[in-house]
Amino acid sequence: MKFTTVVALTASYVAVASAHMAMLRPIPRGGYETPQYNGRVHAFLGFKDKKYTVRFPCGGYAPGPVTQMKAGDVIDVRFQSTDMSDSDIKKQPTKPKDPKKQFDQPRHGGGTCEFSLSYDNGQTFHLIGRYTKSCPDAYFKWPVKIPADVPECTSKNKCLFVWTWLASTLDQFYMNCADINLTAPKGGKKRLPQGKVTFVDFGNYKKNQKAPGDGTVGKGVSGPGPNSSEVKKNKSGGFSTY
């Protein structure tokens, strides 16, 4: 899909979907570069307009492009703001020192991002990563390690890499899912992390919840990026508990 088409589609829905953030890489269901991309992938769970309801799991989108992953890989997660240019999307952007030169990001003060694996198309989730306060932010990469001892997952339309976000200034909960083909070395003990993913602010889950943010509240404000200690923990698989 050409960028000009994407811009036109996004502009049609930004006002309706309130122009939030979305996972850019790995490519999620309904995300940029998929046939379903229309801007609603940026909306929170429960958002509803005349044509669509963003629902659990994965926004209700059909399976999308499959990203190849291996057990033990460190995945550099990237995020998309609807104000990003074609060049910023194609290549990780460098953050300008002058805030006036930065693209707009509706980050809602940051919050908590969690990353998980699902082996059953979004019915159960296994926590593998977490960033607090400053996530998401499209000016940074957010590395997350796939545990080296997880079993492979190669069943069509079943295997997911999942991003969820609880915002800081709004009681809204976001979710994007990337279809993956996860391979693992033969032999050795295989196990799935047992850490629980936080679900709030939709359905029957607890309402009016917000996460601590980074204090950068305002239109288009970028945050300080991932905390170095959390980067180290995520790259080593420290959030994968058993």
Backbone as a ProteinNet text record, in pm:
[ID]
protein_1_A
[PRIMARY]
MKFTTVVALTASYVAVASAHMAMLRPIPRGGYETPQYNGRVHAFLGFKDKKYTVRFPCGGYAPGPVTQMKAGDVIDVRFQSTDMSDSDIKKQPTKPKDPKKQFDQPRHGGGTCEFSLSYDNGQTFHLIGRYTKSCPDAYFKWPVKIPADVPECTSKNKCLFVWTWLASTLDQFYMNCADINLTAPKGGKKRLPQGKVTFVDFGNYKKNQKAPGDGTVGKGVSGPGPNSSEVKKNKSGGFSTY
[TERTIARY]
83.8	0	87.6	60.9	140.5	109.8	212.6	197.1	87.5	75.2	-28.3	-166.4	-185.8	-313.9	-334.7	-227.5	-235	-272.8	-209.9	-239.7	-386.6	-437.2	-576.8	-670.7	-640.5	-723.2	-717.4	-595.3	-578.3	-651.9	-639.1	-703.1	-853.7	-910.3	-1054.5	-1102.3	-1012.8	-1054	-989.6	-886.7	-815.4	-909.6	-998.6	-1088.6	-1182.5	-1220.3	-1313.1	-1243.1	-1127.7	-1055.6	-964.6	-963.9	-888.7	-738.5	-690	-548.7	-458.4	-450.4	-364.7	-237.1	-177.4	-55.6	-87.3	0.4	-15.4	122.5	127	251.7	278.5	402.3	442.8	518.5	612.5	690.9	699.1	671.1	623.4	485.4	454.1	329.3	209.6	120	4.2	-112.9	-206.2	-332.3	-398.9	-439.9	-502.9	-406.6	-274.2	-174.7	-131.7	-41.8	15.9	72.6	50.8	94.5	6.8	-108.4	-203.7	-326.2	-399	-519.6	-627.6	-624.2	-728	-697.1	-581.1	-539.5	-634.1	-693.8	-786.6	-781.9	-684.8	-672.8	-730.5	-824.6	-885.6	-790.8	-684	-586.1	-523.9	-533.3	-480.9	-577.7	-698.7	-800.7	-795.8	-856.7	-858.8	-967.2	-951.7	-1052.9	-1185.1	-1289.5	-1421.3	-1462.1	-1366.9	-1402.7	-1503.5	-1603.9	-1708.6	-1751.5	-1763.6	-1824.3	-1933.5	-1979.3	-2090.9	-2053.2	-1922.4	-1879.3	-1809.7	-1754	-1668.1	-1659	-1641.8	-1612.2	-1476.4	-1385.1	-1254.2	-1273.1	-1255.5	-1293.3	-1178.2	-1197.9	-1101.9	-1128.2	-1023.2	-882.1	-838	-726.8	-656.7	-736.7	-829.5	-910.3	-1017.2	-1021.3	-1117.8	-1074.3	-948.7	-899.3	-868.4	-878.8	-843.5	-692.1	-643.9	-499.1	-430.8	-307.7	-232.6	-101.4	-4.3	126.7	193	265.8	332.8	479.1	520.8	659.6	732.1	848.4	928.4	1006	995.8	1069.9	1129.3	1236.5	1299.8	1309.5	1295.7	1316.2	1456.1	1464.5	1591.6	1616.2	1535.4	1549.4	1514.4	1580.2	1540.1	1468.8	1343.9	1259.8	1262	1302.4	1299.2	1161.2	1076.8	941.5	945.9	871.9	857.3	710.2	687.8	551.5	526.7	399.7	358.9	264.5	292.7	199	140.4	16.5	-47.4	13.4	100.2	162.8	300.9	343.2	475.3	480	594.5	614.2	652.8	654.1	693.4	835.1	926.5	1065.7	1079.7	999.4	1003.7	952.3	859	805.1	905	967	1058.9	1186.4	1231.6	1355.8	1335.2	1391.5	1377	1417.8	1324.5	1356	1447.4	1528.1	1610.8	1532.6	1531.2	1452.1	1518.1	1452.4	1507.5	1514.6	1618.8	1630.3	1525.2	1488.2	1385.3	1246.9	1169.8	1037.2	946.1	967	883.4	905.1	1017.5	1048.4	1009.5	960.4	918.7	778.8	752.4	616.3	525.7	398.6	300	281.6	274.8	249.8	143.4	27.5	-74.9	-45.4	58.1	106	28.6	-49.4	-129.5	-43.8	73	160	238	241	309.1	220	280.9	205.5	282.3	211.9	274.1	242.1	347.1	332.9	371.8	292.7	328.5	332	417.1	435.1	418.1	348	318.8	312.2	312	292.4	159.2	91.1	-29.8	-14.7	-49.4	-39.9	-177.6	-281.9	-418.4	-504.6	-442.3	-515.1	-582	-509.2	-557.9	-657.3	-653.1	-738.1	-662.5	-533.4	-447.1	-317.9	-251.5	-134.8	-24.3	100.3	216.4	309.7	319	395.1	544.2	605.7	749.3	822.7	749.5	817.7	728.5	793.9	716.7	804.4	745.2	808	708.5	756.4	668.4	696.9	598.5	602.3	615.8	715.7	742.4	699	635.7	595.7	449.9	416.7	501.1	560.5	656.2	715.3	783	740.4	789.1	931.3	987.9	1126.2	1227.7	1179.3	1268.4	1227.8	1325.2	1297.2	1284.1	1200.3	1171.1	1200.7	1323.5	1360.9	1291.9	1248.7	1183.1	1237.7	1278.9	1335.5	1228.3	1231.7	1153.2	1231.7	1176	1253.4	1311.5	1432.3	1503.4	1442.3	1365.4	1314.4	1165	1104.9	962.9	947.4	835.8	810.8	782.6	800.1	769.9	619.4	582	440.8	433.1	384.8	382.3	243.7	142.8	7.2	-49.3	-106.2	-158.5	-266.9	-253.3	-351.4	-367.4	-271.2	-278.1	-172.2	-60.2	57.2	68.7	77	73	181.9	236.5	317.9	228.7	204.5	98.3	154.3	108.4	138.2	9.5	14.8	-95.8	-43.2	-127.8	-86.1	-197.2	-163.1	-250.8	-196.3	-271.6	-225.2	-223.9	-153.7	-138.1	-245.8	-280.3	-373.8	-517.3	-539.1	-673.5	-695.8	-817.5	-849.3	-891.7	-792.1	-813.3	-707.1	-747.7	-659.6	-648.2	-525.7	-497.4	-434.7	-457.6	-406.7	-384.6	-263.9	-231.5	-168.2	-195.4	-141.3	-75.6	46.6	116.2	116.5	76.9	86.1	232.8	273.1	412.5	422.5	538.5	576.5	700.2	682.9	788.2	854.9	981.4	1056	1145.8	1181.4	1264.4	1355.5	1473.4	1565.4	1503.8	1541.8	1493.8	1562.5	1490.9	1548.5	1541.4	1578.5	1575.7	1435.6	1428.9	1299.8	1231.8	1108.1	1032	927.5	909.4	812	763.2	643.6	585.1	587.1	621.8	615.8	474.7	465.8	336.6	292.2	372	333.5	204.7	120.7	-10.3	-4.9	-76.9	-90.9	-204	-184.5	-287.3	-395.1	-519.8	-632.8	-727.7	-754.6	-844.2	-918.3	-1018	-1087.2	-1161.8	-1203.9	-1294.3	-1367.1	-1478.7	-1554.7	-1589.1	-1565.9	-1597	-1476.5	-1367.9	-1248.8	-1264.7	-1177.2	-1181.4	-1172.9	-1256.9	-1267.4	-1193.8	-1180.4	-1121.8	-979.3	-902	-764.2	-667.4	-560.6	-454.7	-320.3	-217.3	-83.2	2	101.2	194.2	262.3	277.3	338.6	473.4	523.1	654.6	645.3	522.9	506.2	509.6	531.9	539.1	400.4	316.1	178.1	166.1	103.6	84.4	83.9	40.7	28.9	165.5	178.3	297.2	422.8	413.1	533.5	594.5	722.8	797.9	853.4	869.5	921.2	1069.2	1122.8	1265.6	1306.2	1209.7	1242.1	1252.8	1288.7	1293.8	1401.2	1366.1	1460.2	1568.6	1695.5	1807.5	1800.4	1753.2	1743.6	1634.4	1525.6	1420.1	1463.1	1542.1	1595.9	1679.4	1765.6	1851.3	1767.7	1665.6	1581.8	1502.6	1450.1	1373.8	1462.1	1584	1674.5	1726.9	1721.8	1768.5	1654.5	1529.5	1414.8	1372.9	1409.3	1383.9	1238.4	1149.8	1007.8	934.7	1006	946.4	959.8	851.1	852	782.3	821.5	771.2	721.2
-118.7	0	123.9	218.4	338.6	429.8	505.9	592.6	696.2	748.2	849	792.3	666.2	601.6	586.8	546.6	530.4	661.5	769.9	899.9	935.9	911.4	943.3	862.1	733	647.8	691.3	718	756.9	886.5	983.3	1112.6	1098.5	998.7	979.2	932.8	866.8	805.4	864.8	949.8	1003.8	1074.3	1158.4	1232.6	1139.6	1029.9	936.1	848.4	795.9	703.8	775.9	908.5	993.6	982.7	920.5	920.6	885	758.7	712.6	651.3	557.8	492.4	348.1	289.8	150.4	87.3	-44	-115.3	-110.9	-79.1	-73.3	-199.1	-241	-362.5	-442.5	-572	-646.9	-599.6	-621.3	-570.6	-639.6	-563.4	-625.6	-645.7	-723.8	-737.4	-600	-564.8	-435.2	-319.1	-347.7	-243	-186.6	-91.3	-29	-137	-122.7	-217	-341.7	-340.8	-450.6	-398.2	-484.8	-441.1	-383	-419.7	-373.7	-237.5	-181.5	-58.1	57.2	114.2	225.6	326	312.6	404.3	351.4	256.5	207.3	119.3	69.7	-8.5	76.2	208.6	300.1	321.5	272.5	300.7	199.7	239.1	155	47.6	-57.8	-162.8	-103.9	-133.5	-82.3	37.7	97.5	208.5	158.8	242.3	201.9	320.7	298.6	398.1	329.5	393.6	338.8	214.4	193.8	83.5	-30.4	0	-101.8	-82.5	-193.1	-191	-256.8	-187	-242.8	-335.6	-463.7	-560.8	-655.9	-724.5	-822.7	-958.1	-1032.3	-993.6	-929.7	-860.9	-814	-714.2	-644.2	-546.8	-608.2	-741.4	-809.6	-824.7	-789.8	-796.9	-940.8	-963.7	-1093	-1110.8	-1234.9	-1258.5	-1175.9	-1134.4	-1049.2	-1111.2	-1028.5	-1079.5	-1159.1	-1261.9	-1347.4	-1306.6	-1277.1	-1241.8	-1366	-1394.1	-1508.6	-1472.8	-1555.6	-1536.1	-1668.3	-1659.6	-1777.4	-1762.5	-1871.8	-1870.1	-1816.9	-1721.9	-1660	-1527.9	-1497	-1369.8	-1251.6	-1139.2	-1012.2	-931.8	-899.6	-829.7	-680	-600.1	-454.8	-404	-383.4	-335.9	-187.2	-150.7	-10.6	28.3	158.7	209.6	313.3	332.1	427	530.8	655.8	764.8	801.1	843.4	875.9	999	1070.7	1190.2	1162	1036.8	1001.8	1009.8	1051.1	1057.3	920.2	908.2	784	744.8	841.5	811.9	769.8	828.8	791.1	649.3	608.2	473.4	370.7	402.5	308	287.6	392.9	386.3	446.6	382	432.1	579.5	669.7	813	853.5	954.8	1015.6	1128.4	1134.7	1233.5	1371.3	1470.4	1606.2	1665.3	1740.8	1803.7	1911	1977.3	2080.8	2014.8	2022.2	1960	2006.9	2129.5	2182.3	2108.3	2038.1	1964.5	1816.8	1775.7	1637.3	1616.3	1495.8	1467.3	1446.7	1469.9	1459.9	1314.6	1293.2	1158.8	1166.4	1108.9	1104	990.9	1011.4	907.9	907	1009.5	1018.4	1005.3	1072.3	1072.1	944.4	858.2	728.9	629.4	543.5	440.9	310.4	200.7	68.7	-13	-61.5	-154.1	-293.7	-392	-531.6	-607.5	-709.3	-790.4	-936.4	-1009.4	-1148.3	-1233.8	-1363.8	-1461.4	-1531.2	-1559.7	-1641.6	-1755.9	-1875.6	-1995.9	-2042.2	-1966.3	-2011.4	-1896.6	-1809.8	-1701.5	-1605.6	-1572.2	-1469.6	-1514.2	-1641.3	-1689.8	-1687.3	-1719.3	-1711.8	-1641.4	-1581.7	-1499.1	-1528.5	-1522	-1551.2	-1430.3	-1360.6	-1236.5	-1260.9	-1180.9	-1193.1	-1059.3	-947.2	-819.1	-709.2	-605	-493.4	-368.3	-255.2	-124.3	-32.8	43.3	129.4	277.1	357.4	504.2	570.8	534.2	609.9	540.2	426.4	350.4	379.5	394.3	380.8	514.9	510	629.8	587.4	648.2	606.6	650.7	734.6	777.7	677.8	568	469	327.5	236.4	94.2	36.6	-66.3	-125.9	-276.1	-317.4	-457.9	-550.3	-664.4	-766.6	-902.4	-982.3	-1114	-1222.7	-1304.3	-1427.7	-1530.1	-1584.9	-1679.5	-1793	-1831.8	-1933.3	-2071.9	-2094.2	-2228.6	-2243.8	-2148.6	-2165.6	-2269.3	-2339.3	-2433.1	-2358.1	-2424.1	-2361.1	-2343.4	-2251.5	-2230.4	-2200.5	-2297.7	-2284.4	-2308.2	-2323.2	-2345.7	-2217.2	-2226.7	-2110.7	-2039.4	-1906.5	-1818.4	-1843.2	-1908.8	-1936.9	-1863.2	-1829.4	-1782.5	-1630.6	-1566.3	-1420.9	-1362.2	-1247.7	-1160.9	-1041.3	-1016.5	-924	-804.9	-685.7	-563.4	-511.7	-480.4	-414.5	-291	-190	-62.2	-4.4	26.2	100.5	242	340.7	479.1	544.6	659.6	729.2	834.3	911.4	1021.7	988.6	874.5	831.7	688.5	657.9	521	442	416.7	343.3	235.1	122.4	6.2	-33.6	-52.2	-76.9	-215.3	-271.4	-405.6	-425.7	-465.1	-504.2	-642.5	-722	-857.6	-881.7	-930.2	-967.1	-1118.3	-1165.7	-1308.6	-1346.2	-1454.6	-1497.2	-1646.2	-1684.9	-1825.5	-1841.7	-1906.8	-1914.8	-2051.9	-2053.6	-2178.9	-2187.9	-2310.5	-2334.3	-2453.5	-2452.8	-2566.2	-2695.5	-2804.9	-2935	-2972.3	-3050	-3098.6	-2996.5	-3040.9	-2953	-2939.7	-2892	-2873.5	-2748.3	-2761.8	-2649	-2607.8	-2476.5	-2427.7	-2289.6	-2254.8	-2124.9	-2037.5	-1911.4	-1820.1	-1814.9	-1802.2	-1803.8	-1666.8	-1561.6	-1427.7	-1383.6	-1313.4	-1272.2	-1133	-1117.7	-988.3	-911.5	-781.3	-696.9	-662.3	-686.4	-646.9	-561.1	-439.4	-347.6	-260.7	-189.2	-83.1	-129.9	-254.5	-301.1	-424.3	-454.8	-574.2	-575.9	-690.7	-706.5	-680.8	-632.3	-605	-474	-454.5	-336.8	-208.9	-111.3	11.2	127.9	235.8	361.8	344.7	264.5	238.3	319.2	368.4	439.9	391.5	403.2	362.1	485.4	472.8	584.9	621.5	751.6	797.4	862.8	930.5	994.2	1145.5	1197.2	1338.8	1428.1	1369	1449.8	1461.4	1534.6	1548.6	1670.5	1652.6	1762.8	1712.8	1796.3	1758.7	1725.7	1606.7	1569.3	1549.8	1535.8	1532.9	1393	1385.6	1260.9	1249.4	1127.6	1105.1	1074.7	1033	1003.3	869.3	789.2	658.9	550.2	429.1	316.8	333.7	300	302.8	198.1	234.3	144.8	14.4	21.4	-101.9	-193.2	-132.8	-213.5	-270.4	-195.5	-249.2	-372.9	-363.7	-476.7	-597.3	-572.9	-682.2	-744.7	-661.8	-714.6	-790.5	-742.8	-810.1	-942.2	-957.4	-1081.8	-1177.6	-1135.1	-1220.8	-1218	-1110.5	-1103.2	-1092.6	-1060.5	-1052	-1184.1	-1282.7	-1414.8	-1496.8	-1516.4	-1590	-1725.1	-1821.8	-1959	-2012.8
0	0	0	-86.8	-95.3	23.1	63	179.1	159	36.2	11.2	38.1	4.3	31.3	180.4	251.4	396.2	463.2	420.1	477.9	458.4	339	310.2	397.7	411.2	494.5	639.5	687.5	826.3	856.5	765.5	787.2	800.6	733.9	737.6	874.2	948.3	1072.9	1197.2	1179.4	1293.8	1390.5	1337.1	1424.3	1499	1433.8	1495.1	1597.4	1559.7	1647.4	1744.9	1741.5	1833.7	1818.2	1712.1	1676.5	1792.3	1822.9	1931.5	1873.8	1947	1902.6	1863.3	1781.3	1741.9	1726.3	1733.5	1706.4	1556.3	1520.2	1379.6	1339.1	1422.4	1399	1528	1524.2	1408.5	1363.9	1236.1	1179.4	1244.1	1305.7	1370.2	1275.2	1317.7	1245	1234.3	1114.2	1092.6	1088.1	1092.9	1101.6	967.8	976.3	857.4	766	636.7	533.3	525	589.6	572.3	498.2	428.5	356.1	447.3	576.3	668.6	731.1	701.5	769.2	737.8	843.5	824.7	939.7	1028.8	1141.2	1270.2	1262.6	1386.8	1467.5	1406.5	1482.3	1591.9	1578.7	1679.7	1795.8	1784.3	1885.2	2000.1	2110.6	2231	2220.3	2300	2303	2352.8	2280.2	2313.8	2231.3	2158.1	2070.1	1965.8	1938.1	1844.8	1760.8	1630.9	1544.1	1461.8	1357.1	1279.4	1199.8	1180.1	1095.2	1170	1287.8	1348.7	1499.8	1569.9	1712.8	1734.4	1800.4	1832.3	1952	1931.4	2032.3	2068.2	2178	2228.8	2165.1	2128.8	2133	2001.2	2006.4	1885.7	1803	1866.2	1794.4	1707.5	1702.3	1617.5	1473.5	1444.3	1306.9	1264.4	1135	1077.9	1080.3	1070	1065.4	957.4	987.5	896.1	854.7	814.6	772.7	884.9	847.9	946.4	959.2	1081.3	1111.2	1163.2	1106.8	1149.8	1275.7	1378.8	1502.6	1548.3	1627.1	1683.6	1834.9	1905.3	2050	2078.8	2170	2202.6	2130.9	2029.2	1957.8	2048.2	2023	2083.4	1975.4	1999	1901.8	1932.5	1835.9	1850.7	1809.9	1908.6	1882.5	1847.1	1744.1	1705.6	1709.1	1732	1738.8	1630.3	1598.7	1495.6	1553.3	1521.9	1542.6	1407.4	1405.2	1278.2	1211.8	1281.5	1225.8	1166	1165.3	1113.9	961.6	908.5	763.9	710.3	579	513.7	553.8	555.6	590.1	735.8	825.3	966.8	987.8	903.7	914.6	860.1	748.6	685.5	766.5	833	908	1045.7	1148	1284	1291.4	1327.7	1328.3	1443.4	1418.6	1522.3	1585.7	1714.6	1786.2	1779.4	1720.1	1717.6	1858.3	1886.3	2017.2	2037.9	1930.2	1937.1	1932.8	2042	2044.3	1931	1881.6	1775.3	1643.5	1632	1509.7	1519.2	1632.1	1650.4	1593	1539.8	1495.3	1617.1	1595.4	1702.4	1745.1	1875.7	1929	2038.6	2016.2	2120.6	2219.9	2300.3	2393.5	2525	2549.2	2671.6	2797.5	2793	2909.7	2929.9	2829.3	2845.6	2917.2	2996.2	3067.7	3069.4	3081.1	3088.1	2964.2	2898.1	2785.6	2832.4	2795.6	2821.5	2689.4	2684.3	2564.7	2603.8	2519.4	2553.3	2428.3	2450.7	2344.3	2365.3	2256.2	2262.1	2163.5	2207.9	2124.2	2077.1	2114.1	2082.6	2028.8	1947.8	1880.9	1978.7	2085.4	2175.8	2280.4	2318.5	2427.2	2560.2	2556.1	2673.8	2634.6	2735.2	2709.7	2810.5	2762	2845.6	2841.8	2954.4	2963.1	2941	2850.2	2824.8	2837.4	2847.4	2855.9	2910.1	2966.4	3020.8	3025.1	2985.5	3003.1	3072.3	3170.2	3248.1	3223.6	3250.9	3253.4	3116.8	3034.7	2911.6	2783.8	2794.7	2677	2643.4	2514.2	2395.1	2353	2260.7	2201.9	2071.9	1960.9	1829.1	1799.3	1884.2	1863.1	1918.4	1974.9	2034.2	1992.1	1996.4	1984.3	2125.1	2137.4	2267.5	2259.7	2292	2276.4	2376.9	2326.2	2407.9	2365.1	2461.1	2428.1	2427.3	2321.3	2319.4	2401.8	2509	2590.7	2507.9	2540.9	2463	2477.6	2584.7	2610.9	2584.2	2511.5	2478.8	2368.5	2365.8	2255.7	2126.1	2015.3	1887.9	1872.9	1785.5	1753.6	1604.8	1529.6	1383.4	1323.8	1410.3	1361.4	1300.3	1184	1112.9	1193.4	1203.2	1268.1	1417.6	1478.9	1622.4	1703.6	1641	1714.1	1705.7	1821.4	1825.9	1915.7	1871.9	1955.8	1987.6	2114.9	2155.9	2233.7	2195.3	2270.5	2332.5	2461.7	2529.7	2601.5	2610.8	2669.2	2754.1	2879.3	2967.9	2978.4	2927.5	2920.8	3059.1	3066.5	3193.5	3217.7	3116.3	3137.8	3100.6	3037.5	2999.6	3046.1	3087	3127.4	3004.5	2918.9	2794.6	2781.2	2722.6	2711.4	2564.2	2520	2378.2	2359.9	2239.9	2212.9	2063.6	2027.8	1889.7	1892.6	1790.2	1782.7	1647.2	1649.7	1526.7	1511.5	1393.7	1365.1	1347.1	1409.6	1402.3	1371.3	1321.3	1308.9	1396	1509.9	1610.6	1608.5	1574.6	1572.7	1695.4	1731.7	1849.7	1823.5	1884.5	1867.6	1919.2	1857.7	1903	2034.7	2115.3	2239.3	2350.4	2469.4	2583.7	2641.2	2763	2829	2777.2	2735.3	2684.8	2788.5	2801.3	2897.5	2855.6	2901.8	2871.8	2997.2	2984.2	3099.8	3157.3	3289.1	3356.3	3407.2	3380.3	3421.6	3355.3	3430.4	3381.6	3317.9	3208.4	3142.8	3209.6	3228.6	3289	3185.9	3220.9	3136.8	3220	3172.2	3242.4	3141.5	3190.3	3115.2	2990.1	2988.1	2882.5	2933.3	2870.2	2907.7	3055.8	3118.2	3260.8	3350.9	3291.9	3372.5	3450.2	3546.5	3632.3	3549.7	3582.3	3502.6	3568.6	3488.8	3535.3	3587.8	3515.8	3555.1	3468.7	3530.8	3460.9	3514.5	3431.1	3472	3502	3588.6	3609.2	3478.3	3453.1	3329.4	3352.5	3248.5	3258.5	3275.9	3291.7	3317.7	3195.3	3077.9	2955.6	2893.8	2960.4	2916.4	2825.6	2711.5	2618.5	2476.7	2386.4	2246.5	2187.8	2131.9	2057.1	2136.2	2267.6	2350.6	2353.3	2317.3	2328.8	2470.5	2516.9	2651.3	2651.1	2765.1	2777	2717.1	2674.8	2618	2722.3	2681.7	2775.6	2880.9	3002.1	3113.3	3090.9	3115	3084.8	3162.8	3286.8	3365.7	3311.7	3261.6	3202.7	3067.9	2991.1	2865.8	2894.7	2992.9	3029.4	3072	3151.6	3199.1	3084.9	2994.8	2882.1	2783.9	2760	2666.4	2722	2853.9	2915.3	2947.4	2917	2945.7	3091.2	3162.3	3305.3	3345.4	3251.4	3283.7	3258.4	3210	3186.8	3314.5	3385.3	3510.7	3494.6	3578.9	3565.4	3697.5
[MASK]
++++++++++++++++++++++++++++++++++++++++++++++++++++++++++++++++++++++++++++++++++++++++++++++++++++++++++++++++++++++++++++++++++++++++++++++++++++++++++++++++++++++++++++++++++++++++++++++++++++++++++++++++++++++++++++++++++++++++++++++++++

